[in-house]
Amino acid sequence: MKDAPPPLTPAALERSALWHLGRRALTTAELRTALLRKAKRHPPTPESTAWIEALLARFASSRLLDDASTARGRVESGRARGWSRRRIEQRLRGVDAETRADAFAHADDPAARADGVTAELAAARVFVAKKSLRAKPPDKALATLARQGFAYAVAKAALAEPPPEDSP
């Protein structure tokens, strides 16, 4: 028979939080969810929620937990992967709207792009190239882009352009 886990302690919560943050950058909401999940596996203590909130506040004040930089990184990473704004926003659930908007404004800065292309169109181009959508029938390619969250006008523009010279 399996032994019951030991009671939850603040030190165990901190070790778990550091382990999670060592694997990848997390938002406050994601770390809270992970720690609450851990707390459910241990005998209940009335202080566990307070310990979690205190730990999150301490990590935020020491910048181990920074929703703004995590959101900016996820937006930039998503754009590089060819993800639409909608898909990236889904990945940023739990981050407040103002922080999400700042992350998109920072990553989608039109002054940063010399060619004048919007970040959404650039991401659609990446997705089209990655999935070889120009080789598919136009209606199927448009449907694929729509399922990924791209607007119709952006999808049409991404498919209408000739492939870049450096592609095989």
C-alpha positions in Angstrom: 0.0 0.0 0.0 1.2 3.5 -0.9 2.3 5.8 1.9 0.5 9.1 2.2 2.6 12.1 1.1 4.1 14.2 3.9 2.3 17.4 4.8 2.9 20.4 2.5 5.5 23.0 3.7 6.4 26.4 2.4 9.9 25.0 1.6 8.4 22.3 -0.5 6.3 24.8 -2.4 9.3 27.0 -3.0 11.3 24.0 -4.3 8.5 23.1 -6.6 8.1 26.6 -7.9 11.8 26.9 -8.6 11.8 23.6 -10.4 8.9 24.8 -12.6 10.6 28.1 -13.3 13.8 26.3 -14.1 12.1 24.4 -16.8 10.6 27.5 -18.6 9.3 31.0 -18.0 5.8 30.9 -16.5 3.2 33.5 -15.9 1.9 34.1 -12.4 -1.4 32.3 -13.3 0.5 29.2 -14.7 2.7 28.9 -11.6 -0.3 29.4 -9.3 -2.1 26.5 -11.1 0.9 24.3 -10.8 1.4 25.0 -7.1 -2.3 24.5 -6.4 -2.2 21.2 -8.2 0.7 20.2 -6.0 -1.1 21.3 -2.9 -4.1 19.0 -3.8 -1.8 16.0 -3.7 -0.9 16.5 -0.1 -3.0 16.5 3.0 -4.9 19.7 3.1 -3.7 22.5 5.3 -5.6 25.8 5.8 -2.4 27.8 5.2 -1.4 26.3 1.8 -3.2 28.9 -0.3 -1.7 31.7 1.8 1.7 30.2 1.4 1.3 30.0 -2.4 0.1 33.6 -2.7 3.0 34.8 -0.5 5.5 32.9 -2.6 4.1 34.3 -5.8 4.3 37.8 -4.4 7.9 37.3 -3.3 8.9 35.8 -6.7 7.2 38.7 -8.5 9.0 41.3 -6.4 12.4 39.6 -7.0 11.5 39.4 -10.8 11.8 35.6 -10.8 8.2 35.8 -12.0 7.6 38.5 -14.6 4.4 38.3 -16.6 5.4 41.2 -18.9 8.7 39.7 -20.1 7.1 36.2 -20.4 4.3 37.6 -22.5 6.7 39.5 -24.7 8.8 36.4 -25.2 5.8 34.3 -26.1 4.5 36.8 -28.6 7.9 37.0 -30.3 8.3 33.3 -30.3 4.8 32.7 -31.6 5.3 35.2 -34.4 8.6 33.5 -35.4 6.7 30.2 -35.5 4.0 31.6 -37.8 1.2 31.8 -35.2 -1.7 34.2 -35.5 -2.5 36.8 -32.9 -5.5 34.7 -31.8 -3.4 31.6 -31.2 -0.9 33.6 -29.3 -3.6 35.2 -27.2 -4.9 31.8 -26.3 -1.5 30.8 -25.1 -1.4 34.0 -22.9 -4.6 33.1 -21.0 -4.2 34.2 -17.4 -2.2 37.3 -18.3 -4.1 40.5 -17.8 -5.3 42.4 -20.9 -3.0 45.4 -20.5 0.1 43.2 -20.2 -1.0 41.2 -23.3 -1.6 44.5 -25.3 1.8 45.8 -24.2 3.5 42.5 -25.3 1.8 42.7 -28.7 2.7 46.4 -29.1 6.3 45.7 -28.2 6.6 42.7 -30.6 4.5 44.1 -33.4 6.1 47.5 -33.5 5.7 48.7 -37.1 8.8 50.9 -36.9 10.9 47.7 -36.3 9.9 46.3 -39.7 11.7 48.1 -42.6 9.5 46.4 -45.3 6.3 47.9 -43.9 4.7 44.4 -43.5 2.4 43.9 -40.5 3.5 41.3 -37.9 0.3 39.3 -38.6 1.1 39.1 -42.4 4.7 38.2 -41.6 3.5 35.4 -39.4 1.1 34.2 -42.0 3.9 34.1 -44.6 6.0 32.0 -42.2 3.1 29.6 -41.7 2.5 29.4 -45.5 6.1 28.5 -46.1 6.4 26.1 -43.2 3.3 24.1 -44.3 3.9 24.5 -48.1 0.4 25.9 -48.5 1.1 27.4 -51.9 1.2 23.8 -53.3 -2.3 23.1 -52.1 -5.6 24.2 -53.7 -6.3 27.8 -52.7 -9.6 27.0 -50.9 -7.8 24.4 -48.8 -4.9 26.7 -48.0 -7.3 29.5 -47.0 -9.2 27.1 -44.8 -6.0 26.0 -43.1 -5.0 29.6 -42.4 -8.5 30.4 -41.1 -8.2 27.5 -38.7 -5.0 28.9 -37.4 -6.7 32.2 -36.6 -5.6 34.4 -39.5 -8.1 36.9 -40.9 -9.3 36.3 -44.5 -7.5 39.4 -45.9 -4.2 38.4 -44.2 -4.5 34.8 -45.5 -5.3 36.0 -49.1 -2.3 38.4 -49.0 0.1 35.7 -47.7 -1.0 33.2 -50.3 -1.0 35.8 -53.2 2.7 36.7 -52.8 5.3 34.8 -54.7 7.5 32.5 -52.6 10.8 34.1 -51.4 13.9 33.6 -53.5 15.8 31.8 -50.8 13.2 29.0 -50.5 13.9 25.7 -52.4 
